[in-house]
């Protein structure tokens, strides 16, 4: 079984929602990019939520668009043994230090788990350290999770829209509500 490691977090001081996956798959590791598998719907789902065609962008532009819309990205597993890309094959994993990361993000309001494995491992790591945060359980964007179609996944993923958006968007939403 081969040993796999995650990528660094994609966050900044303005991150309001942190999307946590499990561990990069083979295509992502080969390209050294989050969600590099062509059939993974992550970039299409998040792009729809933030109103940007992330799929058409180069990787660095995608990451910039996430940060500009106050969306962070990381994985719950720091390293593990796994053959292939399936979450079910993760063995001997070590978790990422999610507690330290969330404490370093002053604007953080929500954590969104991309799939059941990320939620199970992430919630165990966080324990009682995330009481002030909204916790969102999203259906996996992975092509391996085929029991739900894209449209149904998108309905669930739109929940991150309450936290995503450019820093001046929340002021506009408040002003629109007052009018």
C-alpha positions as a LaTeX table, in Angstrom:
\begin{tabular}{lrrr}
\hline
Residue & $x$ (\AA) & $y$ (\AA) & $z$ (\AA) \\
\hline
Unk1 & 0.00 & 0.00 & 0.00 \\
Unk2 & 1.46 & 3.35 & $-0.95$ \\
Unk3 & 1.84 & 6.31 & 1.39 \\
Unk4 & $-0.03$ & 9.54 & 0.46 \\
Unk5 & 0.20 & 13.08 & 1.88 \\
Unk6 & $-2.21$ & 15.99 & 1.62 \\
Unk7 & $-1.51$ & 19.45 & 0.21 \\
Unk8 & $-1.15$ & 22.66 & 2.23 \\
Unk9 & $-4.37$ & 24.49 & 3.14 \\
Unk10 & $-5.72$ & 27.17 & 0.82 \\
Unk11 & $-6.84$ & 29.85 & 3.29 \\
Unk12 & $-6.24$ & 33.41 & 4.35 \\
Unk13 & $-7.40$ & 35.70 & 7.16 \\
Unk14 & $-10.68$ & 36.37 & 5.30 \\
Unk15 & $-11.72$ & 32.71 & 4.93 \\
Unk16 & $-15.32$ & 32.39 & 6.07 \\
Unk17 & $-16.08$ & 28.80 & 5.01 \\
Unk18 & $-13.55$ & 25.97 & 5.02 \\
Unk19 & $-14.28$ & 23.00 & 2.75 \\
Unk20 & $-12.60$ & 19.86 & 4.01 \\
Unk21 & $-12.08$ & 16.80 & 1.85 \\
Unk22 & $-10.54$ & 13.51 & 2.92 \\
Unk23 & $-7.21$ & 13.00 & 1.09 \\
Unk24 & $-6.14$ & 13.78 & $-2.50$ \\
Unk25 & $-6.68$ & 10.97 & $-4.98$ \\
Unk26 & $-4.22$ & 9.62 & $-7.54$ \\
Unk27 & $-4.98$ & 12.25 & $-10.23$ \\
Unk28 & $-4.69$ & 15.09 & $-7.73$ \\
Unk29 & $-1.41$ & 13.76 & $-6.38$ \\
Unk30 & $-0.01$ & 13.29 & $-9.90$ \\
Unk31 & $-0.89$ & 16.89 & $-10.84$ \\
Unk32 & $-0.21$ & 18.31 & $-7.36$ \\
Unk33 & $-3.60$ & 20.02 & $-7.49$ \\
Unk34 & $-6.76$ & 19.70 & $-5.43$ \\
Unk35 & $-9.57$ & 17.88 & $-7.26$ \\
Unk36 & $-7.61$ & 17.25 & $-10.47$ \\
Unk37 & $-9.65$ & 14.21 & $-11.58$ \\
Unk38 & $-11.63$ & 15.36 & $-14.62$ \\
Unk39 & $-14.81$ & 13.66 & $-13.42$ \\
Unk40 & $-14.70$ & 15.14 & $-9.92$ \\
Unk41 & $-17.38$ & 17.84 & $-9.76$ \\
Unk42 & $-15.79$ & 19.95 & $-7.01$ \\
Unk43 & $-14.82$ & 22.89 & $-9.24$ \\
Unk44 & $-18.20$ & 22.89 & $-11.02$ \\
Unk45 & $-20.12$ & 22.77 & $-7.73$ \\
Unk46 & $-18.16$ & 25.52 & $-5.98$ \\
Unk47 & $-18.03$ & 27.56 & $-9.18$ \\
Unk48 & $-21.82$ & 27.52 & $-9.41$ \\
Unk49 & $-22.10$ & 28.63 & $-5.78$ \\
Unk50 & $-19.70$ & 31.57 & $-6.12$ \\
Unk51 & $-20.76$ & 32.50 & $-9.66$ \\
Unk52 & $-17.45$ & 31.77 & $-11.39$ \\
Unk53 & $-16.55$ & 29.29 & $-14.13$ \\
Unk54 & $-13.81$ & 27.61 & $-12.11$ \\
Unk55 & $-13.66$ & 24.64 & $-14.49$ \\
Unk56 & $-12.45$ & 26.92 & $-17.32$ \\
Unk57 & $-9.75$ & 28.56 & $-15.18$ \\
Unk58 & $-6.13$ & 27.58 & $-14.69$ \\
Unk59 & $-5.46$ & 26.03 & $-11.28$ \\
Unk60 & $-3.84$ & 29.09 & $-9.68$ \\
Unk61 & $-6.77$ & 31.25 & $-10.82$ \\
Unk62 & $-9.18$ & 28.75 & $-9.26$ \\
Unk63 & $-7.40$ & 29.01 & $-5.90$ \\
Unk64 & $-7.38$ & 32.81 & $-6.17$ \\
Unk65 & $-11.13$ & 32.80 & $-6.90$ \\
Unk66 & $-11.76$ & 30.62 & $-3.84$ \\
Unk67 & $-9.81$ & 32.96 & $-1.55$ \\
Unk68 & $-11.42$ & 36.04 & $-3.14$ \\
Unk69 & $-14.81$ & 34.55 & $-2.27$ \\
Unk70 & $-13.75$ & 33.70 & 1.28 \\
Unk71 & $-13.69$ & 29.94 & 0.63 \\
Unk72 & $-10.87$ & 27.84 & 2.08 \\
Unk73 & $-9.81$ & 24.33 & 1.19 \\
Unk74 & $-7.96$ & 21.54 & 2.96 \\
Unk75 & $-8.18$ & 17.86 & 3.86 \\
Unk76 & $-8.84$ & 16.12 & 7.16 \\
Unk77 & $-6.17$ & 13.46 & 6.56 \\
Unk78 & $-2.55$ & 14.64 & 6.69 \\
Unk79 & $-1.11$ & 11.33 & 5.55 \\
Unk80 & $-2.22$ & 7.75 & 5.12 \\
Unk81 & $-1.61$ & 4.50 & 3.32 \\
Unk82 & $-3.97$ & 3.95 & 0.41 \\
Unk83 & $-4.02$ & 2.03 & $-2.85$ \\
Unk84 & $-5.95$ & 3.95 & $-5.47$ \\
Unk85 & $-8.21$ & 6.89 & $-4.72$ \\
Unk86 & $-11.19$ & 5.50 & $-2.81$ \\
Unk87 & $-11.78$ & 6.82 & 0.71 \\
Unk88 & $-12.67$ & 3.29 & 1.80 \\
Unk89 & $-9.05$ & 2.28 & 1.12 \\
Unk90 & $-7.54$ & 4.84 & 3.55 \\
Unk91 & $-5.48$ & 3.03 & 6.20 \\
Unk92 & $-3.23$ & 4.12 & 9.07 \\
Unk93 & $-4.17$ & 7.76 & 8.70 \\
Unk94 & $-2.91$ & 10.72 & 10.69 \\
Unk95 & $-5.27$ & 13.67 & 10.88 \\
Unk96 & $-4.44$ & 17.25 & 10.07 \\
Unk97 & $-4.33$ & 19.78 & 12.90 \\
Unk98 & $-7.75$ & 21.24 & 12.15 \\
Unk99 & $-8.09$ & 22.80 & 15.59 \\
Unk100 & $-4.99$ & 24.97 & 15.15 \\
Unk101 & $-6.06$ & 25.95 & 11.64 \\
Unk102 & $-9.58$ & 27.03 & 12.63 \\
Unk103 & $-8.20$ & 29.01 & 15.57 \\
Unk104 & $-5.97$ & 30.90 & 13.11 \\
Unk105 & $-8.90$ & 31.97 & 10.90 \\
Unk106 & $-10.61$ & 34.97 & 12.56 \\
Unk107 & $-13.44$ & 35.26 & 10.01 \\
Unk108 & $-14.29$ & 31.54 & 9.89 \\
Unk109 & $-18.01$ & 30.86 & 10.30 \\
Unk110 & $-18.50$ & 27.40 & 8.78 \\
Unk111 & $-16.85$ & 24.10 & 8.01 \\
Unk112 & $-18.18$ & 22.11 & 5.06 \\
Unk113 & $-17.26$ & 18.44 & 4.81 \\
Unk114 & $-16.97$ & 17.11 & 1.25 \\
Unk115 & $-18.34$ & 13.61 & 1.77 \\
Unk116 & $-18.96$ & 11.18 & 4.59 \\
Unk117 & $-15.37$ & 10.10 & 5.20 \\
Unk118 & $-14.21$ & 13.70 & 5.56 \\
Unk119 & $-17.07$ & 14.33 & 8.01 \\
Unk120 & $-16.39$ & 11.24 & 10.14 \\
Unk121 & $-12.66$ & 11.88 & 10.44 \\
Unk122 & $-12.97$ & 15.67 & 10.67 \\
Unk123 & $-15.61$ & 15.66 & 13.39 \\
Unk124 & $-13.51$ & 13.22 & 15.43 \\
Unk125 & $-10.49$ & 15.56 & 15.12 \\
Unk126 & $-12.46$ & 18.70 & 15.94 \\
Unk127 & $-14.37$ & 17.23 & 18.86 \\
Unk128 & $-15.82$ & 20.13 & 20.85 \\
Unk129 & $-13.46$ & 22.70 & 19.32 \\
Unk130 & $-15.89$ & 23.99 & 16.69 \\
Unk131 & $-19.01$ & 24.96 & 18.69 \\
Unk132 & $-19.24$ & 28.47 & 17.22 \\
Unk133 & $-19.08$ & 27.21 & 13.65 \\
Unk134 & $-21.83$ & 26.02 & 11.34 \\
Unk135 & $-21.11$ & 22.45 & 10.22 \\
Unk136 & $-22.25$ & 21.48 & 6.73 \\
Unk137 & $-22.32$ & 17.85 & 5.52 \\
Unk138 & $-22.09$ & 17.89 & 1.73 \\
Unk139 & $-22.44$ & 14.94 & $-0.64$ \\
Unk140 & $-19.07$ & 13.96 & $-2.06$ \\
Unk141 & $-18.02$ & 15.66 & $-5.27$ \\
Unk142 & $-16.16$ & 12.47 & $-6.22$ \\
Unk143 & $-17.16$ & 10.45 & $-9.29$ \\
Unk144 & $-17.11$ & 7.41 & $-6.98$ \\
Unk145 & $-20.21$ & 8.83 & $-5.25$ \\
Unk146 & $-22.60$ & 8.20 & $-8.12$ \\
Unk147 & $-25.78$ & 7.56 & $-6.17$ \\
Unk148 & $-26.62$ & 11.28 & $-6.43$ \\
Unk149 & $-26.62$ & 13.26 & $-9.67$ \\
Unk150 & $-24.97$ & 16.66 & $-10.13$ \\
Unk151 & $-28.22$ & 18.64 & $-9.76$ \\
Unk152 & $-29.01$ & 17.00 & $-6.42$ \\
Unk153 & $-25.44$ & 17.54 & $-5.20$ \\
Unk154 & $-25.64$ & 21.18 & $-6.23$ \\
Unk155 & $-28.77$ & 21.75 & $-4.13$ \\
Unk156 & $-26.83$ & 20.63 & $-1.05$ \\
Unk157 & $-23.62$ & 22.46 & $-1.99$ \\
Unk158 & $-25.48$ & 25.78 & $-2.32$ \\
Unk159 & $-25.51$ & 25.87 & 1.50 \\
Unk160 & $-21.95$ & 27.20 & 1.39 \\
Unk161 & $-23.27$ & 30.26 & $-0.44$ \\
Unk162 & $-24.50$ & 31.68 & 2.86 \\
Unk163 & $-20.85$ & 32.03 & 3.91 \\
Unk164 & $-19.01$ & 32.53 & 0.60 \\
Unk165 & $-18.73$ & 35.77 & $-1.29$ \\
Unk166 & $-16.50$ & 38.76 & $-1.69$ \\
Unk167 & $-15.95$ & 40.75 & 1.54 \\
Unk168 & $-18.23$ & 43.58 & 0.36 \\
Unk169 & $-21.06$ & 41.16 & $-0.59$ \\
Unk170 & $-22.29$ & 40.77 & 3.00 \\
Unk171 & $-22.73$ & 44.53 & 3.35 \\
Unk172 & $-24.72$ & 44.59 & 0.11 \\
Unk173 & $-26.90$ & 41.69 & 1.30 \\
Unk174 & $-27.59$ & 43.51 & 4.59 \\
Unk175 & $-28.41$ & 46.75 & 2.73 \\
Unk176 & $-30.74$ & 44.91 & 0.33 \\
Unk177 & $-32.55$ & 43.34 & 3.26 \\
Unk178 & $-33.06$ & 46.72 & 4.93 \\
Unk179 & $-34.53$ & 48.31 & 1.79 \\
\hline
\end{tabular}
